[in-house]
């Protein structure tokens, strides 16, 4: 699945918006997403079908969809869901190509995030995978707490690798190892990707890192050296999981990832003019 000449970019405005305290009007969300659709990202993680009580910022995802201009973009839309019902809702929309499900290997966090145990969540993954096959959509699984967690649940790299094996048996083709609370270290990142990528050659194994400003590069470098070629990021590094029991740790900033790729000579098929326009909009929307 790896290609040394390029990487897949997943832009995550949903992750940036979901914990933002000030409600972003639907029209502004749509304008921002339309700007991002012009850039040429592989995937746009644009919204979610979860409880409005849990994530009020994204309660208008259904209203945003008709406002999106998909007429001249190859970017695929991804929506996050928390259960089978959310998947059924999301799959009603032809515009959505992928649904994403956070599968935590921390029992504490899985209960906190989706109100299900890990084993109950595994059954839901099977249900969602069947629904996606019926609709010709892709199910993307995020291994939440994939590099460690603060809750005291058993964790080691072997636990993460074991759960990927379980998911592979269900036919999952895209998995993002997620650094939910920003604790990943280069040695752990290297070990996990060195173990996973050669063993699961038919699975696109990516990285969804949360990071402070001084650790993003070492995380990208370690994962890239170990064969990772799919990365989630968000403009201005905004984001973090509001269901996690910590201060929000931001996403990898897309502008940093693009700079890193340019420095390494990694070709990206992006429209930089539209990227700068999207950055300007982000600067207006995400004002504290």
Secondary structure by P-SEA (a helix, b strand, c coil): cccccbbbbbbbcccccccccccccaaaaaaaaaaaaaccccccccccccccccccccccccccccccccccccbbbbbbbccaaaaaaaaccccccbbbbbbcccaaaaaaaccccaaaaaaaaaaaaaaaaaacbbbbbbbcccccccccccccaaaaaaaaaaaaaacccbbbbccccccccaaaaaaaaaaccccccccbbbbbcccccccaaaaaaaaaaacccbbbbbcccccccccccccbbbcccaaaaaaaaaaacccccccaaaaaaaaaaaaaaacc
